């Protein structure tokens, strides 16, 4: 099996609604996303002959998906009062609502699905929330 690995990062704030601890408060991370693509056979023709996939295509996909969240406040749908969301929007804060609790585990699955949509044969996605703590998702 051949594997290709690429990574990107973004800075984003979040909080965990309903959590009893420090993470219930608004805080930020340098999120690091590592994408691992697999294939049992390299491409045999054309410009990508001898490759799993073009690194440029992988880097562009990673950049697009991580840049979307960069320097934003990421929050779970339904976890904030409407008045709070409206007040933050009135201040022109960059905000992204997600349909899941914004944990490293859920982000790993989220990015796994996103990169599958690009047509990559995704082996695994790992998301670091801190330099020493990460979560991974795969379907193998």
N, C-alpha and C positions, 0 to 999 in steps of 0.2 A: 504494500500500500504506500502511496506517495501522499505526503502532507505538505501543505503550504500554510504558513502562519504569518499574519500581519496584525498590526495593532495601531490603535489611535486612542486619544483621550479627550475628555472634555471636563470643564469645571461646571458643576451644577449644585444647586441647593435643593434640599428636600426635608421632609420630616415624616415620621411614621405615626399616623393617626391611630389612636387606641393602644399605643405602646407605653408600657410602664418603665420609663428609663430616660436617659439623656437623649436618645434619638427621637423622642416625642417633640423635642424643640427644633425649630428651624435651624439647620446647619448645612455646611457645604462639604463637597468632596472633589478631589481630582479623580474622576471615574476613568478607569483604563479598560478598554475593550480589546480583547484578543480574539481574533477570528482564525479558526483552523479549518481548512478545506482539505478534502481527501479525494483520491481517485486511485483505482488499481491499475490504470493505464494512462500514460501520457498522450497528449494529442499527437497525431501522426502526420498531419498535413498543415500547410499554410504557415502563416506568420507565427502561430503559437506552437509549432511543431517542437516536441520535446518538453513541453510545459504542462503543468496542471491547469493553469489559467494564467493570463497575463497579470503580473503584479500590479500594473497600472490600473486595471479594471478593479482589482481588489482594493487598492488604496483609494480610488475614487469613491467606491461604495462606502468604505469605512469613513472617509472624510465627510461625505454627505450626511450619513446617519448620525455621526457624533457631533458634527457642527450644528445640527438641528437643535440639540440640547445645550450647546455650549453657552455658558454664562446666563443660564436661565434658572428659574424656580420651577421645579417639577413637583407636581402634587397629584394625589389620587383623587379621581372623580368622586364628588360627594363628601370630601373630607374637610372642606372649608365652607364657611357661611357665605351665602351669595353676596352679602355686604362686604365681606373681606375681599373676595375676588374682585368685586367692582372697585373697591378702593385701591387695590394694587394695580389694576388695569388703568385707573385714572392717573396713576403716577407713571404710566408707561413702562412698567416692569415687564421684562420678557418672561412669559410664563407658559408652561406646557402641562396640560392636564392629561393624565394617563388612566386607563381603565383598570389599573392594578396598583397595589401598594408598591411604591418605588424602592424596592430592595435590590440588592445585587443579584439575588436569585431570579427575581422577576425580570430584571433587565437582561440577564443572560438569555432567558427564553425569548424575550421580546426581540433582541438583536438576532438570535438564531433564526427566528421566523422571517425577519426583515431580509437577512442575507440569503435565505432560501428563495425569497421572492426575486432576487437578482439572478437566480439560476445557478448559484454556486451549490456544489455538493458539500454542505456544511458538516464537518465532523463534530465540532464543538465550539462553543463561545464561552469565554471566561470574562467575567467582569470584576475588576478590583475596585473596591470601595475605598480602601486605604492601601498603602504600600504593602501591607502584610496580610490583608484579608480579602478573599475573593470567593466567588461562586461560579460554578460552571454548569452548562446545560448541554446535553447531547441526546440523541435519540437511539444510540446503539446500546 
